[in-house]
């Protein structure tokens, strides 16, 4: 697939029309399940954050929301 840039008719700025992949790892499919699984296996929140390359607050928020849904 060839990436083609789109140019604005008014300001002539070029940009990509759509994003092919997520930039931030936490939005990828299955990451939130991995966070919960790693926590259940005894990994700490800082370890989870470092291993999965996501923010510490994202790990904490995911764990907090997973406990509320049960």
HUSUL-V540532 format. One record per pair of residues at least 4 apart in sequence whose C-alpha atoms are under 6 Angstrom apart, sorted by the first residue. I is the first residue (numbers start at 1). GAP is how many residues later the second one is. D is the distance in Angstrom with one decimal. If there is no record, write none. Layout:
# HUSUL-V540532
i->I gap->GAP d->D
i->I gap->GAP d->D
This chain:
# HUSUL-V540532
i->5 gap->10 d->5.4
i->5 gap->11 d->4.8
i->6 gap->8 d->5.4
i->6 gap->9 d->5.4
i->6 gap->10 d->5.9
i->7 gap->5 d->5.6
i->7 gap->6 d->5.5
i->7 gap->7 d->4.3
i->8 gap->4 d->4.8
i->8 gap->5 d->5.4
i->26 gap->28 d->5.8
i->34 gap->4 d->6.0
i->38 gap->5 d->5.5
i->39 gap->4 d->5.1
i->48 gap->4 d->5.9
i->49 gap->4 d->5.6
i->49 gap->5 d->5.1
i->49 gap->6 d->5.7
i->49 gap->7 d->5.4
i->57 gap->4 d->6.0
